[in-house]
Amino acid sequence: MNYTYILRCGDGTYYTGWTNDLEKRVKAHNEGAGARYTRSRLPVTLVYYELFETKQEAQSREWHIKRLSRREKEQLISCGSGHRR
């Protein structure tokens, strides 16, 4: 399975990404081995994810979420934390 996820960073910002191993990826972010963006904003907390059959679907959803405003991301998070597709 493939996941699109949103992390809340230590400075209150959000990071959106995709992976095929959600637990391993969040751990990597918190160990400083994740995205450059999150390395200086530790710790990170998983606040939202969606599950997809294909890598392409997860990447497409990541692209769409990254274009949402902060307010829209917060609405997504509050309406469906742990949401699965």
PyMOL commands that place a pseudoatom at each C-alpha (Angstrom):
pseudoatom trace, name=CA, resn=MET, resi=1, chain=A, elem=C, hetatm=0, pos=[0.000, 0.000, 0.000]
pseudoatom trace, name=CA, resn=ASN, resi=2, chain=A, elem=C, hetatm=0, pos=[0.995, 3.617, -0.490]
pseudoatom trace, name=CA, resn=TYR, resi=3, chain=A, elem=C, hetatm=0, pos=[0.338, 6.537, 1.809]
pseudoatom trace, name=CA, resn=THR, resi=4, chain=A, elem=C, hetatm=0, pos=[0.039, 10.280, 1.499]
pseudoatom trace, name=CA, resn=TYR, resi=5, chain=A, elem=C, hetatm=0, pos=[0.643, 11.884, 4.867]
pseudoatom trace, name=CA, resn=ILE, resi=6, chain=A, elem=C, hetatm=0, pos=[0.810, 15.198, 6.687]
pseudoatom trace, name=CA, resn=LEU, resi=7, chain=A, elem=C, hetatm=0, pos=[3.230, 15.838, 9.548]
pseudoatom trace, name=CA, resn=ARG, resi=8, chain=A, elem=C, hetatm=0, pos=[3.040, 18.660, 12.056]
pseudoatom trace, name=CA, resn=CYS, resi=9, chain=A, elem=C, hetatm=0, pos=[6.563, 19.902, 12.593]
pseudoatom trace, name=CA, resn=GLY, resi=10, chain=A, elem=C, hetatm=0, pos=[8.014, 21.143, 15.859]
pseudoatom trace, name=CA, resn=ASP, resi=11, chain=A, elem=C, hetatm=0, pos=[7.681, 24.758, 14.673]
pseudoatom trace, name=CA, resn=GLY, resi=12, chain=A, elem=C, hetatm=0, pos=[3.950, 24.294, 13.902]
pseudoatom trace, name=CA, resn=THR, resi=13, chain=A, elem=C, hetatm=0, pos=[4.318, 24.061, 10.126]
pseudoatom trace, name=CA, resn=TYR, resi=14, chain=A, elem=C, hetatm=0, pos=[3.026, 21.163, 8.034]
pseudoatom trace, name=CA, resn=TYR, resi=15, chain=A, elem=C, hetatm=0, pos=[4.929, 18.809, 5.763]
pseudoatom trace, name=CA, resn=THR, resi=16, chain=A, elem=C, hetatm=0, pos=[3.203, 16.589, 3.193]
pseudoatom trace, name=CA, resn=GLY, resi=17, chain=A, elem=C, hetatm=0, pos=[4.788, 13.525, 1.638]
pseudoatom trace, name=CA, resn=TRP, resi=18, chain=A, elem=C, hetatm=0, pos=[4.120, 10.017, 0.371]
pseudoatom trace, name=CA, resn=THR, resi=19, chain=A, elem=C, hetatm=0, pos=[5.609, 6.619, 1.220]
pseudoatom trace, name=CA, resn=ASN, resi=20, chain=A, elem=C, hetatm=0, pos=[4.938, 2.900, 1.021]
pseudoatom trace, name=CA, resn=ASP, resi=21, chain=A, elem=C, hetatm=0, pos=[5.958, 2.378, 4.689]
pseudoatom trace, name=CA, resn=LEU, resi=22, chain=A, elem=C, hetatm=0, pos=[4.363, 5.013, 6.882]
pseudoatom trace, name=CA, resn=GLU, resi=23, chain=A, elem=C, hetatm=0, pos=[5.799, 3.939, 10.244]
pseudoatom trace, name=CA, resn=LYS, resi=24, chain=A, elem=C, hetatm=0, pos=[9.344, 3.708, 8.866]
pseudoatom trace, name=CA, resn=ARG, resi=25, chain=A, elem=C, hetatm=0, pos=[9.059, 7.074, 7.099]
pseudoatom trace, name=CA, resn=VAL, resi=26, chain=A, elem=C, hetatm=0, pos=[7.824, 8.973, 10.173]
pseudoatom trace, name=CA, resn=LYS, resi=27, chain=A, elem=C, hetatm=0, pos=[10.636, 7.388, 12.204]
pseudoatom trace, name=CA, resn=ALA, resi=28, chain=A, elem=C, hetatm=0, pos=[13.158, 8.485, 9.553]
pseudoatom trace, name=CA, resn=HIS, resi=29, chain=A, elem=C, hetatm=0, pos=[11.844, 12.050, 9.686]
pseudoatom trace, name=CA, resn=ASN, resi=30, chain=A, elem=C, hetatm=0, pos=[12.223, 12.129, 13.468]
pseudoatom trace, name=CA, resn=GLU, resi=31, chain=A, elem=C, hetatm=0, pos=[15.756, 10.738, 13.229]
pseudoatom trace, name=CA, resn=GLY, resi=32, chain=A, elem=C, hetatm=0, pos=[16.722, 13.574, 10.890]
pseudoatom trace, name=CA, resn=ALA, resi=33, chain=A, elem=C, hetatm=0, pos=[16.953, 11.244, 7.900]
pseudoatom trace, name=CA, resn=GLY, resi=34, chain=A, elem=C, hetatm=0, pos=[13.749, 12.425, 6.261]
pseudoatom trace, name=CA, resn=ALA, resi=35, chain=A, elem=C, hetatm=0, pos=[13.182, 15.428, 4.055]
pseudoatom trace, name=CA, resn=ARG, resi=36, chain=A, elem=C, hetatm=0, pos=[15.489, 18.418, 4.345]
pseudoatom trace, name=CA, resn=TYR, resi=37, chain=A, elem=C, hetatm=0, pos=[12.464, 20.539, 5.342]
pseudoatom trace, name=CA, resn=THR, resi=38, chain=A, elem=C, hetatm=0, pos=[11.762, 18.484, 8.465]
pseudoatom trace, name=CA, resn=ARG, resi=39, chain=A, elem=C, hetatm=0, pos=[15.380, 18.105, 9.645]
pseudoatom trace, name=CA, resn=SER, resi=40, chain=A, elem=C, hetatm=0, pos=[15.456, 21.547, 11.244]
pseudoatom trace, name=CA, resn=ARG, resi=41, chain=A, elem=C, hetatm=0, pos=[11.867, 21.345, 12.504]
pseudoatom trace, name=CA, resn=LEU, resi=42, chain=A, elem=C, hetatm=0, pos=[11.937, 18.298, 14.764]
pseudoatom trace, name=CA, resn=PRO, resi=43, chain=A, elem=C, hetatm=0, pos=[10.127, 16.604, 16.274]
pseudoatom trace, name=CA, resn=VAL, resi=44, chain=A, elem=C, hetatm=0, pos=[7.394, 15.789, 13.781]
pseudoatom trace, name=CA, resn=THR, resi=45, chain=A, elem=C, hetatm=0, pos=[4.016, 14.218, 14.520]
pseudoatom trace, name=CA, resn=LEU, resi=46, chain=A, elem=C, hetatm=0, pos=[1.841, 12.315, 12.073]
pseudoatom trace, name=CA, resn=VAL, resi=47, chain=A, elem=C, hetatm=0, pos=[-1.502, 14.143, 11.973]
pseudoatom trace, name=CA, resn=TYR, resi=48, chain=A, elem=C, hetatm=0, pos=[-3.130, 12.789, 8.807]
pseudoatom trace, name=CA, resn=TYR, resi=49, chain=A, elem=C, hetatm=0, pos=[-2.768, 10.057, 6.214]
pseudoatom trace, name=CA, resn=GLU, resi=50, chain=A, elem=C, hetatm=0, pos=[-4.605, 8.481, 3.317]
pseudoatom trace, name=CA, resn=LEU, resi=51, chain=A, elem=C, hetatm=0, pos=[-4.067, 5.004, 1.893]
pseudoatom trace, name=CA, resn=PHE, resi=52, chain=A, elem=C, hetatm=0, pos=[-3.825, 4.269, -1.851]
pseudoatom trace, name=CA, resn=GLU, resi=53, chain=A, elem=C, hetatm=0, pos=[-3.381, 1.204, -4.043]
pseudoatom trace, name=CA, resn=THR, resi=54, chain=A, elem=C, hetatm=0, pos=[-0.724, 2.754, -6.288]
pseudoatom trace, name=CA, resn=LYS, resi=55, chain=A, elem=C, hetatm=0, pos=[2.309, 4.984, -5.941]
pseudoatom trace, name=CA, resn=GLN, resi=56, chain=A, elem=C, hetatm=0, pos=[0.915, 7.266, -8.646]
pseudoatom trace, name=CA, resn=GLU, resi=57, chain=A, elem=C, hetatm=0, pos=[-2.315, 7.871, -6.717]
pseudoatom trace, name=CA, resn=ALA, resi=58, chain=A, elem=C, hetatm=0, pos=[-0.379, 8.701, -3.537]
pseudoatom trace, name=CA, resn=GLN, resi=59, chain=A, elem=C, hetatm=0, pos=[1.941, 11.077, -5.401]
pseudoatom trace, name=CA, resn=SER, resi=60, chain=A, elem=C, hetatm=0, pos=[-0.985, 12.786, -7.094]
pseudoatom trace, name=CA, resn=ARG, resi=61, chain=A, elem=C, hetatm=0, pos=[-2.742, 13.309, -3.767]
pseudoatom trace, name=CA, resn=GLU, resi=62, chain=A, elem=C, hetatm=0, pos=[0.496, 14.654, -2.256]
pseudoatom trace, name=CA, resn=TRP, resi=63, chain=A, elem=C, hetatm=0, pos=[0.706, 17.188, -5.093]
pseudoatom trace, name=CA, resn=HIS, resi=64, chain=A, elem=C, hetatm=0, pos=[-2.883, 18.321, -4.477]
pseudoatom trace, name=CA, resn=ILE, resi=65, chain=A, elem=C, hetatm=0, pos=[-2.487, 18.602, -0.697]
pseudoatom trace, name=CA, resn=LYS, resi=66, chain=A, elem=C, hetatm=0, pos=[0.723, 20.637, -1.064]
pseudoatom trace, name=CA, resn=ARG, resi=67, chain=A, elem=C, hetatm=0, pos=[-1.264, 23.222, -2.977]
pseudoatom trace, name=CA, resn=LEU, resi=68, chain=A, elem=C, hetatm=0, pos=[-3.840, 23.665, -0.200]
pseudoatom trace, name=CA, resn=SER, resi=69, chain=A, elem=C, hetatm=0, pos=[-3.643, 26.663, 2.085]
pseudoatom trace, name=CA, resn=ARG, resi=70, chain=A, elem=C, hetatm=0, pos=[-2.732, 26.161, 5.728]
pseudoatom trace, name=CA, resn=ARG, resi=71, chain=A, elem=C, hetatm=0, pos=[-6.377, 26.651, 6.666]
pseudoatom trace, name=CA, resn=GLU, resi=72, chain=A, elem=C, hetatm=0, pos=[-7.497, 24.037, 4.139]
pseudoatom trace, name=CA, resn=LYS, resi=73, chain=A, elem=C, hetatm=0, pos=[-4.905, 21.574, 5.454]
pseudoatom trace, name=CA, resn=GLU, resi=74, chain=A, elem=C, hetatm=0, pos=[-6.123, 22.162, 9.010]
pseudoatom trace, name=CA, resn=GLN, resi=75, chain=A, elem=C, hetatm=0, pos=[-9.708, 21.505, 7.899]
pseudoatom trace, name=CA, resn=LEU, resi=76, chain=A, elem=C, hetatm=0, pos=[-8.612, 18.272, 6.214]
pseudoatom trace, name=CA, resn=ILE, resi=77, chain=A, elem=C, hetatm=0, pos=[-6.769, 17.194, 9.356]
pseudoatom trace, name=CA, resn=SER, resi=78, chain=A, elem=C, hetatm=0, pos=[-9.653, 18.039, 11.709]
pseudoatom trace, name=CA, resn=CYS, resi=79, chain=A, elem=C, hetatm=0, pos=[-12.268, 16.332, 9.542]
pseudoatom trace, name=CA, resn=GLY, resi=80, chain=A, elem=C, hetatm=0, pos=[-10.415, 13.117, 8.935]
pseudoatom trace, name=CA, resn=SER, resi=81, chain=A, elem=C, hetatm=0, pos=[-7.325, 12.397, 10.986]
pseudoatom trace, name=CA, resn=GLY, resi=82, chain=A, elem=C, hetatm=0, pos=[-6.318, 8.839, 10.179]
pseudoatom trace, name=CA, resn=HIS, resi=83, chain=A, elem=C, hetatm=0, pos=[-8.537, 8.854, 7.121]
pseudoatom trace, name=CA, resn=ARG, resi=84, chain=A, elem=C, hetatm=0, pos=[-8.050, 5.928, 4.768]
pseudoatom trace, name=CA, resn=ARG, resi=85, chain=A, elem=C, hetatm=0, pos=[-8.889, 5.777, 1.070]
for i in range(1, 85): cmd.bond("trace and resi %d" % i, "trace and resi %d" % (i + 1))
show_as sticks, trace
zoom trace
